[in-house]
Amino acid sequence: MVAGLAIGNVLSVQVQPVGRTVALVVVDAHGQVAGSLTFVGYLEIIDCIQNRGVNYRAVVISIAGGVVEVRVEPV
């Protein structure tokens, strides 16, 4: 999935179930999961999505090998 990404791409941020817990993931325009997000405060984003109805997007700001850095912001 990383190979298809470019700086400036906008991805949807979603919460998806994983077993008995949830993960914060980024999804492309075709509904394909591009990867999971982990950063200080990611649990707050999960809470905002699940309990407050806030939508977020992730903008690709850098790509280094298989590591993609994004800026997460509310929409």
N, C-alpha and C positions, 0 to 999 in steps of 0.2 A: 504493500500500500504506500509506503514512503516514497517509492520511485515515482509515483504519480502526483506527488505534491510539489508545489512551488511556493516560494515566498509570496505572500499576499493572498494565498488561498484562504477562504473562509469556510470553517467547519462548524457543524452544529454540536453543541455540548449536551449530552444526555446522560441519564442515570439508567443503567441496565442491571437486572438481577444477575448475580453470579452465585449459584448455590443458595446459601441462606443469608447472603449479604448482597451488597450492591457495589457497582463500580461506576466511576465517572469516566465516560468515553467521549471521543470525538468521532463524528460521523460525516462522511462526504455527501455531496448532493445526490448521489445515487443510493444512499442508505447503507453504504459499506462502512464498517467500523475501521477507522484509521489507527486507533490505539487508545490506550487508557491514559488518564491524567492523574498525576500525583504531585502535589505541591503543598506547602504549608497553607492551610486554610481550605483544602479541597472538601473537607467534610461540611464546611459552612455552605459551599456551593451546592452540594447534594441536598442539604436541608432547604435551601432557598428554592431549588427546583421542585422537590417533593412536597414541601409544606407551604410554600408561599407563592407558587406559580410563576416564579421568575424564569425567564428564558435567557440563555447565554449562548455566545458564539466564541469560537477560537480562531484567531487570525495567525497564520503561520508567519513567524518573524525570522527564523533561521533554520537551516538544515545542515547537519554535520554528520555524514555517514547515515546511520540509522536513528540518530537522535534529532527529533524535531522540536523546536522551541515555539510555543504559541503564546499569544496574549489573550487571556480570557476576559470577556467583558459582557455585561448585560445588554440585552437588546430590547 
